[in-house]
């Protein structure tokens, strides 16, 4: 199975953390990992699923996103379920 590659420009970056909406990336199901290509340097970075993000309690609890980390370089990406 090959991993998808996303353009880094589809993420809003604040320092080492990028954020994007699942619909902007075309994500239908949460991937275990993906690559992000820097629009400036064209370098590829691997991001792996680290934590599912939830909001609410009990039956109102819903998944609102997924946090990904890039091993070895301190980068993080959060994809929100819109």
N, C-alpha and C positions, 0 to 999 in steps of 0.2 A: 504494500500500500504506500503510495507516495503522499507526501504532505503538501498542502496548499501553500502558495506563496502570496503574501499580501504586500501591497505598496505601503511603505511607511507613511506616505502622505495621507493615507486614510485614517491615521491615528492622530489625536491631539496629544502632543508631547509636552510634559512638564518635567524637566530634568530627565531622569532615567526611566520615567513611567509614561507609557502611551495608553490612550483610551479610545475605544471606538464602539460603535453600535453593531450588533450582529447583522442587522439588515444592510448596513453600509458595506459589509464584507461579503454578503451573500451566504452567511452561515445558516444552515438549516438545523444542524445538530452540533453539539459541542465537540470540537475535535480534541484529540489527546495532545496535539501539537501542531505547529505550523511554522513557516518561515516569514520573516519580515525583511523586505529589501529596502535599504536606505535609498531615498530618492537622490540624495547628495553624493554618496560614495559608491552606490550600487552594491555594497556588501550585504550578504545574507546573514541573518541571525536566526538561530533555532529558538523557539519558545515552546515550553512544555507546560501542560496543565498542572497547576499547583493547588488551587483552592476554588471550590464552588462558593458563590456568594448568594446568600439568602436574605430575605426580608420578611418580617412578620412572625407570628407565633401560631402553633397548632394548625388548624385547617386553613388559616389565612397565610401560612408560610409559602412563599414562592421563590423560585430561583430567579435572581435578578442579574446574574452575570457569572463570569469565570475569570479567575486571575491566572496568568501565565508568567513563568519566569524563564529567562534566558540563562542557561547554566554557564557559570564562570565569568560573566561580565557585568552583573549587577543591573541588567535591564529587566523591566517588568512591563507586561501589557495586560490591560483589563478590557474584556469584551462584555458589553452590557446587553441584556436581553430587552429589546424594545418591542 
